[in-house]
Amino acid sequence: MVLISFCYSDIIAAFASFPNTTFIWKYEDENDAILFEKYSNIHTMKWLPQVDLLADKRLSLFITHAGMNSILEAASYGKPMVAIPLFVDQILNAKNMQSRGLGVMIDKHDLNMDNLIAAIRATLPVNGRCAIFAVSISSTYARKASTIAKYLLGRPAAARAEISHWVKLVAEEGQLDHLVMKSRDMNFVKYYCLDIFAYLGVQFLTVSYFLHRVLKFLFHRAHIMVVKYKTE
């Protein structure tokens, strides 16, 4: 992760408060590795295969900047996330991730030891050892992440297999919100777009009325000029 250096002390303190949890930190600057070297539960690496790590069943939580690729990769393998977006699309990605129950978002301006500890505790299992890639699991976040992974992986190509896939998924997970059509909660007027047709109808009649008035005025003026010309 690439974070402003003044955040490191809070991050280190937060990680150190989980001595039975293994943290894997991908660093960019060699000095970052030195900061973490005295902590036995924090392992630093200059490079690592992110997809392979996310696919490992021993990994329980992904702390990320919320880049689109990272979000999709973590979701595909059913890993809950703690997102700390820094700029541009990362903020929207993190909000979407949190709204779907896949993890927790921390605003970069609110990043401190207490908030990071609270976010990790919200997703860590109550008991047991686990690994966190900061580059492990509350049942709520884990279940939601696992369900999203089922959406993204293993979709069949054949129509019959596709139907069977979704029926099985609904039977296992219950109602899937993204499959519920928004029109279900619409009233009669909105469902049949009567409000839109009414608006367009009013606009059409208004334009037609003014066009009729303008043409009538022009024809009237033209008629007067013709009569006047004949009179002369």
Secondary structure, 3 states (H helix, E strand, C coil): CCCCHHHHHHHHHHHHCCCCEEEEEECCCHHHHHHHCCCCCEEEECCCCHHHHHHCCCEEEEEECCCHHHHHHHHHCCCCEEECCCCCHHHHHHHHHHHCCCEEECCHHHCCHHHHHHHHHHHCCCCCCEEEEECCCCHHHHHHHHHHHHHHCCCCCCHHHHHHHHHHHHHHHCCCHHHCCHHHHCCHHHHCCHHHHHHHHHHHHHHHHHHHHHHHHHHHHHHHHHHHHHHC
